[in-house]
Amino acid sequence: MGKLCIPQGSIRKLLVKESHEGGLMVHFGVDKTLSLLKSKYYWPHMRVDVQRHCSKCITFLQAKSRVMPYGLYTPLPIASSPWVDISMDFVLGLPRTQRGFDSTFVVVDRFSKMAHFIPCHKVDDVSYIAKLFFKEVVCLHGLPKTIVSDRDAKFLSHFWKILWESLGTKLVYSTTCHTQTNGKTEVVNRSLSTLLRVILKGNKKTWDECLPHIEFAYNIVVHKTTNLSPFEVRP
């Protein structure tokens, strides 16, 4: 697909600003902002311009995660097609919204890297989480063959295990010492936490209403391991 070659001048700064924080964008870092720009435009030393803008963006700098690298762990086998192998987790401890939500249920497709961010409550029981999963994920993508999760009490419950056993889905749990086995969701959770911190600056009571925009922004960006955005990945 052809790209627009942008001449030197203020238009470059405007395009960088729009790709970083305009519309549905949520103050992504250098790499993701750059990938959005490169999908439509070209000019020399584009990365330098993006780095310069991000280094001056107070919102991005304040929200940026400072997570130390994990140690070694054993990764799972590579997924072979979309929504066959998924992982799930929760982001807890969020400000309670006007609708009472204080957590986010995160579901990630290990093949396309597509993610769904679903508002929920910390006290939701396992049967409610199952209903939420069927409504928001299974109805769109079908039943998975494998679900990777941590050892949250909900995922260890008898109900959860029997439910998926009866449907022919295998449950895989990350170990106590190496929770990064659930690596895809760990990475997405860190990205979501960063994006939520940006949103929370002015939306502490309504962040749940912003989740669809965050989800879209996350899924439209090119992923390093596939060189495609999750929306573009096909079997």
C-alpha positions as CSV (number, residue, x, y, z in Angstrom):
1,M,0.0,0.0,0.0
2,G,1.3,3.5,-0.9
3,K,2.4,5.9,1.7
4,L,2.4,9.7,1.8
5,C,5.8,11.3,1.8
6,I,5.6,14.2,4.3
7,P,7.8,17.2,3.6
8,Q,9.7,18.9,6.4
9,G,7.7,21.3,8.5
10,S,5.0,21.6,11.1
11,I,2.8,18.9,9.5
12,R,5.3,16.2,10.8
13,K,4.9,17.4,14.4
14,L,1.1,17.4,14.0
15,L,1.1,13.8,12.6
16,V,3.3,12.6,15.4
17,K,1.1,14.2,18.0
18,E,-2.1,12.8,16.5
19,S,-0.6,9.2,16.3
20,H,0.5,9.5,19.9
21,E,-2.5,11.1,21.6
22,G,-5.1,12.1,19.1
23,G,-8.5,10.5,18.5
24,L,-8.6,7.0,20.0
25,M,-4.9,6.8,20.7
26,V,-3.8,6.7,24.3
27,H,-0.2,8.0,24.7
28,F,1.5,4.9,23.4
29,G,5.3,4.6,23.6
30,V,7.8,5.2,20.8
31,D,7.6,1.8,19.0
32,K,3.7,1.7,18.8
33,T,3.4,5.4,17.9
34,L,6.0,4.8,15.2
35,S,4.3,1.8,13.8
36,L,1.0,3.7,13.5
37,L,2.8,6.5,11.6
38,K,4.7,4.1,9.3
39,S,1.5,2.4,8.2
40,K,0.5,5.6,6.3
41,Y,3.4,8.0,6.1
42,Y,7.1,8.3,5.4
43,W,9.8,10.9,6.1
44,P,13.5,10.5,7.0
45,H,14.4,10.1,10.6
46,M,10.8,9.5,11.7
47,R,11.9,7.6,14.8
48,V,13.9,10.6,16.1
49,D,10.8,12.9,15.8
50,V,8.7,10.3,17.7
51,Q,11.3,9.9,20.4
52,R,11.5,13.7,20.8
53,H,7.7,14.0,21.2
54,C,7.4,11.1,23.6
55,S,10.3,12.4,25.8
56,K,8.3,15.7,26.2
57,C,4.9,14.1,26.8
58,I,4.2,14.4,30.6
59,T,1.2,12.1,30.5
60,F,3.2,9.3,28.9
61,L,6.2,9.7,31.2
62,Q,4.0,9.7,34.3
63,A,2.0,6.6,33.1
64,K,4.9,4.6,31.8
65,S,5.3,1.3,33.6
66,R,8.6,0.7,35.4
67,V,8.6,-3.0,35.5
68,M,11.8,-4.9,36.1
69,P,12.5,-7.8,33.6
70,Y,11.4,-11.2,34.6
71,G,13.7,-14.1,35.2
72,L,13.8,-17.2,33.0
73,Y,10.7,-19.3,32.6
74,T,9.5,-22.0,30.3
75,P,7.2,-20.5,27.6
76,L,4.2,-22.4,26.2
77,P,4.2,-23.9,22.7
78,I,3.4,-21.5,19.9
79,A,-0.3,-21.2,19.1
80,S,-1.3,-22.3,15.6
81,S,-4.5,-20.3,14.8
82,P,-6.6,-17.5,16.3
83,W,-8.7,-18.1,19.5
84,V,-7.7,-21.7,19.9
85,D,-5.2,-21.0,22.7
86,I,-6.0,-18.2,25.0
87,S,-4.8,-16.8,28.3
88,M,-6.7,-14.8,30.9
89,D,-6.1,-12.8,34.1
90,F,-7.5,-9.9,36.1
91,V,-6.3,-6.3,36.7
92,L,-7.4,-5.5,40.3
93,G,-7.4,-2.5,42.6
94,L,-8.8,0.0,40.2
95,P,-10.9,3.0,41.4
96,R,-14.6,2.0,41.8
97,T,-16.6,3.5,38.9
98,Q,-20.1,4.9,39.0
99,R,-21.4,1.5,37.9
100,G,-19.5,-0.2,40.6
101,F,-16.7,-1.8,38.6
102,D,-13.2,-2.1,40.3
103,S,-11.4,-4.7,38.1
104,T,-10.8,-5.7,34.5
105,F,-11.0,-9.2,33.1
106,V,-8.3,-9.6,30.5
107,V,-8.5,-12.2,27.8
108,V,-5.7,-12.6,25.2
109,D,-5.5,-14.7,22.0
110,R,-2.0,-16.2,22.0
111,F,-1.9,-16.4,18.2
112,S,-3.1,-13.0,17.0
113,K,-2.3,-11.2,20.3
114,M,-5.7,-9.7,20.2
115,A,-7.0,-8.7,23.7
116,H,-10.4,-8.1,25.2
117,F,-10.7,-5.8,28.3
118,I,-13.9,-6.5,30.2
119,P,-15.0,-4.5,33.3
120,C,-15.9,-6.6,36.3
121,H,-16.0,-6.6,40.1
122,K,-13.3,-8.2,42.4
123,V,-16.1,-10.0,44.3
124,D,-17.7,-11.6,41.1
125,D,-18.0,-15.3,41.6
126,V,-16.7,-17.9,39.2
127,S,-20.2,-18.6,37.6
128,Y,-20.5,-14.9,36.8
129,I,-17.0,-14.8,35.3
130,A,-17.9,-17.8,33.2
131,K,-21.1,-16.1,31.9
132,L,-19.1,-13.0,31.2
133,F,-16.5,-15.0,29.2
134,F,-19.2,-16.7,27.1
135,K,-20.9,-13.4,26.4
136,E,-17.9,-11.4,25.6
137,V,-15.5,-13.9,24.1
138,V,-17.0,-17.3,23.2
139,C,-19.9,-15.7,21.3
140,L,-17.4,-13.9,19.1
141,H,-14.6,-16.4,18.7
142,G,-15.9,-19.9,19.7
143,L,-14.6,-22.3,22.3
144,P,-10.9,-22.4,22.9
145,K,-8.9,-25.6,23.1
146,T,-6.6,-24.3,25.8
147,I,-6.9,-21.7,28.5
148,V,-3.8,-20.5,30.4
149,S,-4.3,-18.7,33.7
150,D,-2.7,-18.1,37.1
151,R,-3.9,-19.9,40.2
152,D,-6.6,-17.5,41.1
153,A,-9.2,-19.1,43.3
154,K,-11.8,-18.7,40.6
155,F,-9.8,-20.6,38.1
156,L,-9.0,-23.4,40.6
157,S,-12.7,-23.9,41.6
158,H,-14.5,-27.2,41.0
159,F,-17.1,-25.5,38.9
160,W,-14.5,-24.0,36.6
161,K,-12.7,-27.2,36.1
162,I,-15.8,-29.3,35.5
163,L,-17.2,-26.7,33.1
164,W,-14.2,-26.8,30.8
165,E,-13.6,-30.5,31.1
166,S,-17.2,-31.1,29.9
167,L,-16.6,-28.7,27.0
168,G,-13.3,-30.4,26.0
169,T,-11.1,-27.4,26.9
170,K,-7.7,-28.0,28.6
171,L,-6.8,-25.8,31.5
172,V,-3.1,-24.8,32.0
173,Y,-1.9,-23.1,35.2
174,S,1.2,-21.0,35.7
175,T,3.4,-22.3,38.5
176,T,3.7,-20.5,41.8
177,C,7.4,-19.7,41.1
178,H,7.0,-18.8,37.5
179,T,3.8,-16.9,37.0
180,Q,5.3,-15.6,33.8
181,T,4.3,-18.9,32.1
182,N,1.1,-16.9,31.4
183,G,3.4,-14.5,29.6
184,K,1.1,-13.1,27.0
185,T,-1.4,-11.9,29.5
186,E,1.3,-10.6,31.8
187,V,2.6,-8.3,29.0
188,V,-0.9,-7.2,28.1
189,N,-1.7,-6.4,31.7
190,R,1.3,-4.2,32.0
191,S,0.3,-2.4,28.8
192,L,-3.3,-2.1,30.0
193,S,-2.2,-0.8,33.4
194,T,-0.1,1.9,31.6
195,L,-3.0,2.9,29.4
196,L,-5.4,3.0,32.3
197,R,-3.2,5.3,34.2
198,V,-3.4,7.7,31.3
199,I,-7.2,7.4,31.2
200,L,-7.6,7.6,35.0
201,K,-6.1,11.1,35.1
202,G,-9.5,12.6,34.2
203,N,-11.8,9.6,34.3
204,K,-11.5,7.9,37.7
205,K,-15.3,7.3,38.0
206,T,-15.8,6.4,34.3
207,W,-12.7,4.4,33.2
208,D,-14.9,1.4,32.4
209,E,-16.6,3.4,29.7
210,C,-13.2,4.1,28.2
211,L,-12.2,0.4,27.9
212,P,-13.7,-0.1,24.4
213,H,-11.5,2.8,23.2
214,I,-8.4,1.3,24.9
215,E,-9.1,-2.1,23.5
216,F,-9.4,-0.7,20.0
217,A,-6.2,1.3,20.4
218,Y,-4.4,-1.8,21.7
219,N,-5.6,-4.1,18.9
220,I,-4.9,-1.7,16.0
221,V,-1.2,-1.4,16.8
222,V,1.3,-3.7,15.0
223,H,2.8,-6.4,17.3
224,K,6.5,-7.0,17.2
225,T,6.3,-10.8,16.9
226,T,3.8,-10.9,14.0
227,N,4.5,-7.6,12.2
228,L,0.8,-7.2,12.0
229,S,-1.9,-5.7,14.2
230,P,-4.2,-8.2,15.9
231,F,-7.0,-7.0,13.6
232,E,-4.9,-8.0,10.5
233,V,-3.9,-11.5,11.7
234,R,-5.5,-14.4,9.8
235,P,-5.0,-18.2,10.1
